[in-house]
Amino acid sequence: GGVKMSSQGTKNQRQEQAAATRKKLLASAQHLFAQNGYNGTTVRMINRSVDLADGLLYHYFPGGKKEIFKEVITGNMQEMFRELQKPEKQDVYEKLPLDAALDAAYINFMTVIDEHLEFIRMMMRENKVREFMTEDEIRAIWKNRIPWLPTLLRRKMEAGEVKEIDFEMAALSVNSILMHYVMKRVTDTGRSTLDDQAWRKRMIDYQVSVWSVEKQPENEKEQE
């Protein structure tokens, strides 16, 4: 039985090494795509960047450069959605007062964007994503997206903290603020409303004042 075990061990080792090489190839290719664009990056450049012999790349990615590019897109998108909408984070937001929940969500968003900045820069360079992925494949990734803000506002409404508003429109207005942050980071053109703490607080105070149920003044409560 000892021989069988060791061959199984070797097989596992080989699989782990192959997975590590794939990961290295993807990271390196992403870096090259972000710098040179898809057309400006050759398979040879990707091979050289990880010291891989020419031709070996196809052993890991039979579809070559196109398969790698597609994998970089799907991997990053899935990772970003996962990070942005971890159930445990959603639970935390629901337990916090609305202003603190929004602040935590914005900080989380900024962290995720900063971790995937190179990928976003790569995507900004390429306007031909449709050449690499079908409509269905793109839809399959987006399908996993949770509308966290409408969900949060609806729960806060049920808890009596937020009035009944058009939650989708509220989320849309927040999305434009998030996109502004992304553009500022990608183009490296200074700070946005989100990463300036004083501005972020001002913006959150405004959002809370628009969405919240108006509290009765203290003296009115005493008269009841």
C-alpha positions as CSV (number, residue, x, y, z in Angstrom):
1,G,0.0,0.0,0.0
2,G,3.0,2.3,0.6
3,V,3.8,2.7,-3.1
4,K,0.1,3.6,-3.9
5,M,0.2,6.2,-1.1
6,S,3.3,7.9,-2.4
7,S,2.1,8.0,-6.0
8,Q,-1.1,9.6,-4.8
9,G,1.0,12.1,-2.8
10,T,3.1,12.9,-5.9
11,K,-0.1,13.4,-7.9
12,N,-1.5,15.8,-5.3
13,Q,1.9,17.6,-5.3
14,R,1.8,17.9,-9.1
15,Q,-1.8,19.3,-8.9
16,E,-0.8,21.8,-6.3
17,Q,2.2,22.9,-8.4
18,A,0.1,23.2,-11.5
19,A,-2.5,25.3,-9.6
20,A,0.3,27.5,-8.2
21,T,1.8,28.0,-11.8
22,R,-1.7,28.8,-13.1
23,K,-2.2,31.4,-10.4
24,K,1.3,32.9,-11.1
25,L,0.5,33.1,-14.9
26,L,-2.8,34.8,-14.3
27,A,-1.3,37.4,-11.9
28,S,1.5,38.1,-14.3
29,A,-0.7,38.3,-17.4
30,Q,-3.1,40.7,-15.6
31,H,-0.1,43.0,-14.9
32,L,1.0,42.9,-18.5
33,F,-2.6,43.4,-19.9
34,A,-3.0,46.4,-17.6
35,Q,0.3,47.9,-18.8
36,N,0.2,47.0,-22.5
37,G,-3.4,46.1,-23.3
38,Y,-4.6,42.7,-24.6
39,N,-3.2,43.2,-28.2
40,G,0.1,44.6,-26.9
41,T,0.7,41.5,-24.7
42,T,2.1,38.4,-26.3
43,V,2.1,34.8,-25.1
44,R,5.9,35.0,-25.1
45,M,5.9,38.0,-22.8
46,I,3.6,36.1,-20.4
47,N,5.9,33.1,-20.5
48,R,9.0,35.2,-19.9
49,S,7.5,37.0,-16.9
50,V,7.2,33.7,-15.0
51,D,10.3,32.0,-16.5
52,L,8.2,29.5,-18.3
53,A,9.5,27.7,-21.4
54,D,7.8,28.8,-24.7
55,G,4.9,26.5,-25.4
56,L,4.3,25.4,-21.9
57,L,1.7,28.0,-21.3
58,Y,-0.7,26.0,-23.4
59,H,-0.3,23.1,-21.1
60,Y,-1.9,25.2,-18.3
61,F,-4.3,27.2,-20.6
62,P,-5.1,25.3,-23.8
63,G,-7.0,28.3,-25.0
64,G,-3.9,30.5,-24.8
65,K,-4.0,34.2,-24.2
66,K,-7.7,34.5,-24.8
67,E,-8.5,31.9,-22.1
68,I,-6.2,33.7,-19.7
69,F,-7.8,37.0,-20.3
70,K,-11.3,35.6,-19.8
71,E,-10.1,33.8,-16.6
72,V,-8.6,37.1,-15.3
73,I,-12.0,38.8,-15.8
74,T,-14.2,36.2,-14.3
75,G,-11.8,35.5,-11.3
76,N,-11.6,39.2,-10.4
77,M,-15.3,39.9,-10.8
78,Q,-16.3,36.9,-8.7
79,E,-13.8,37.8,-6.0
80,M,-14.9,41.4,-5.9
81,F,-18.6,40.5,-5.6
82,R,-17.7,37.9,-2.9
83,E,-15.8,40.6,-0.9
84,L,-18.4,43.3,-1.3
85,Q,-21.3,41.1,-0.2
86,K,-20.1,38.7,2.4
87,P,-23.1,37.7,4.4
88,E,-21.4,38.4,7.7
89,K,-20.7,42.0,6.6
90,Q,-24.4,42.4,5.6
91,D,-25.4,41.2,9.1
92,V,-23.1,43.8,10.7
93,Y,-24.6,46.6,8.6
94,E,-28.1,45.6,9.7
95,K,-27.2,45.8,13.3
96,L,-25.5,49.2,13.1
97,P,-27.3,52.5,13.0
98,L,-27.8,53.7,9.4
99,D,-24.9,56.3,9.4
100,A,-22.4,53.7,10.8
101,A,-23.7,51.0,8.4
102,L,-23.1,53.3,5.4
103,D,-19.7,54.3,6.6
104,A,-18.7,50.6,7.0
105,A,-20.1,49.8,3.6
106,Y,-18.2,52.6,1.9
107,I,-14.9,51.8,3.6
108,N,-15.4,48.1,2.5
109,F,-16.1,49.2,-1.0
110,M,-12.9,51.4,-1.1
111,T,-10.8,48.5,0.2
112,V,-12.1,46.1,-2.4
113,I,-11.6,48.6,-5.2
114,D,-8.0,49.3,-4.1
115,E,-7.2,45.6,-3.9
116,H,-8.4,45.2,-7.6
117,L,-7.2,48.4,-9.0
118,E,-4.8,46.8,-11.5
119,F,-7.7,44.7,-12.8
120,I,-10.0,47.7,-13.1
121,R,-7.3,49.6,-15.0
122,M,-7.0,46.6,-17.3
123,M,-10.7,46.6,-17.9
124,M,-10.7,50.4,-18.7
125,R,-8.1,49.8,-21.4
126,E,-10.1,47.1,-23.1
127,N,-13.4,48.0,-24.6
128,K,-13.8,44.7,-26.4
129,V,-14.8,42.4,-23.5
130,R,-17.7,41.1,-25.5
131,E,-15.1,39.5,-27.9
132,F,-13.9,37.3,-25.0
133,M,-17.2,36.6,-23.2
134,T,-20.7,35.9,-24.3
135,E,-23.6,37.9,-23.1
136,D,-24.7,34.8,-21.0
137,E,-21.3,34.5,-19.4
138,I,-21.3,38.2,-18.4
139,R,-24.9,37.8,-17.1
140,A,-23.9,34.7,-15.1
141,I,-21.3,36.7,-13.1
142,W,-23.6,39.7,-12.5
143,K,-26.4,37.3,-11.4
144,N,-24.5,36.7,-8.2
145,R,-24.6,40.4,-7.3
146,I,-26.7,41.2,-4.2
147,P,-28.5,44.6,-4.2
148,W,-27.1,45.2,-0.7
149,L,-28.3,48.8,-0.3
150,P,-32.0,48.4,-1.3
151,T,-31.9,45.3,1.0
152,L,-30.4,47.2,3.9
153,L,-32.8,50.1,3.5
154,R,-35.8,47.8,3.3
155,R,-34.7,46.1,6.6
156,K,-34.1,49.5,8.2
157,M,-37.6,50.5,7.1
158,E,-39.0,47.4,8.7
159,A,-37.2,48.3,11.9
160,G,-38.8,51.8,11.7
161,E,-35.5,53.6,11.1
162,V,-36.0,54.5,7.4
163,K,-39.1,55.9,5.7
164,E,-40.6,54.2,2.7
165,I,-38.7,55.5,-0.4
166,D,-37.8,54.3,-3.8
167,F,-34.9,52.0,-2.6
168,E,-33.7,51.3,-6.1
169,M,-33.3,55.0,-6.9
170,A,-31.6,55.6,-3.6
171,A,-29.1,52.8,-4.5
172,L,-28.6,54.3,-7.9
173,S,-27.6,57.7,-6.4
174,V,-25.1,55.9,-4.2
175,N,-23.7,54.0,-7.2
176,S,-22.8,57.2,-8.9
177,I,-20.8,58.2,-5.8
178,L,-19.1,54.8,-5.8
179,M,-18.3,55.1,-9.6
180,H,-16.8,58.6,-9.0
181,Y,-14.4,57.0,-6.4
182,V,-13.4,54.3,-9.0
183,M,-12.7,56.8,-11.7
184,K,-10.6,59.0,-9.3
185,R,-8.6,56.0,-8.3
186,V,-8.1,54.5,-11.7
187,T,-7.1,57.8,-13.3
188,D,-5.1,58.9,-10.2
189,T,-6.7,62.3,-10.1
190,G,-6.9,63.2,-6.5
191,R,-9.3,62.4,-3.7
192,S,-13.0,61.7,-4.0
193,T,-15.9,62.4,-1.7
194,L,-15.4,58.9,-0.2
195,D,-11.8,58.9,0.9
196,D,-12.0,62.3,2.5
197,Q,-13.3,61.5,6.0
198,A,-15.0,64.9,6.5
199,W,-16.7,64.8,3.1
200,R,-17.8,61.3,3.7
201,K,-19.4,62.2,7.0
202,R,-21.1,65.2,5.4
203,M,-22.5,63.0,2.6
204,I,-23.7,60.3,5.0
205,D,-25.4,62.9,7.2
206,Y,-27.2,64.2,4.2
207,Q,-28.2,60.7,3.0
208,V,-29.4,59.8,6.5
209,S,-31.4,63.0,6.8
210,V,-33.1,62.3,3.4
211,W,-33.9,58.6,4.1
212,S,-34.6,58.5,7.9
213,V,-37.9,58.7,9.6
214,E,-38.2,62.1,11.2
215,K,-37.8,61.9,15.0
216,Q,-40.3,63.8,17.1
217,P,-38.8,66.7,19.1
218,E,-38.3,65.8,22.8
219,N,-40.8,68.3,24.1
220,E,-43.6,67.0,21.8
221,K,-43.0,63.5,23.2
222,E,-43.4,64.7,26.8
223,Q,-46.8,66.3,26.0
224,E,-48.3,63.0,24.8
